[in-house]
């Protein structure tokens, strides 16, 4: 029965959306190393996540071919960011919604009904969608998986190249991939020098917490992915490593106190309906971000921690841990961990430069802030 329905859906798509003149089947290698055949050039595209990465590679022109997105993880999670892109992308305001995996609203039927030539899907959405992805692929719509969450250099590069190949923006994609490789290599070289100078000393301990619910609740921390992976790459000890049953979750507050971290990072953002959250992003001033971070710096039971006593607590935009420009977050944390090795590095300036060259909206606001320093 399922195969019959899939064949009928595929036939309907072919009839309703004939191949563009000159279209040719082309093999694309996605973030997972999957070989996916896509008819190029594409005329209709659906995008599930990594909207800013798609924009950096495909440009505003690429959005003219987008026929559907998962609105919740962009418009719903970070409307302050979405509104800025909506102002420069004419079709974004009325863009059809294909749903989202986290809230169970993702709809294979909506995707199929939009008749895209390709669906860009995040790795975590691809893993969550089993029946839906079979239905979509059964309808003749190829899925290209993109992954910036794992914090693996190879996946960053493969994802960027895949977007560029599908969208006919290979030169731009290669430029961005080269930029990321260079910045990554430079950061790793600085970390290695710093570690050599620290030979014989223990790795600095770092605790990261999602500052979404306020200091009176314990937010998620990360192990082996996102912030957890970044901390490990930077040669530090992540307090959550080996202490969580999965990639993220809450760490026992007593563990944090017992381990006495050298650095505390609180991940903030421009979330809506989160009155106690640490605020970062385009609309925030340094004083505004500092004010929302203060309750964490004054959290009950933390006053004797070395990180608090010595002012080593910082806010950082949560969205920076799964992007093509996450190297600015790595620079910022590297500068906190190894001040001498990163003394001449300007992560805020690097983020401003990235905006000016690759994004259609201007840089503004506060994305990372060292609470103990101006």
Secondary structure by P-SEA (a helix, b strand, c coil): caaaaaaaaaaaaaaacccccbbbbbbbbccccccccccccccbbbbccaaaaaaaacccccccccccccccccccccaaaaaaaaaccccccccccccccccccccaaaaaaaccccccccaaaaaacaaaaaaaaaacbbbbbbbcccccaaaaaaaaaaaaaaacaaaaaaaaaaaaaaaaaaaaaaaaaaaaaacccccbbbbbbcccccccbbbbbbcccaaaaaaaaaccccccccccccccccccaaaaaaacccbbbbbbcccccccccccccccccaaaaaaaaccccccccccccccccccccccccccccccccaaaaaaaaaaaacccccccccaaaaaaaaaacccccccccccccccccc
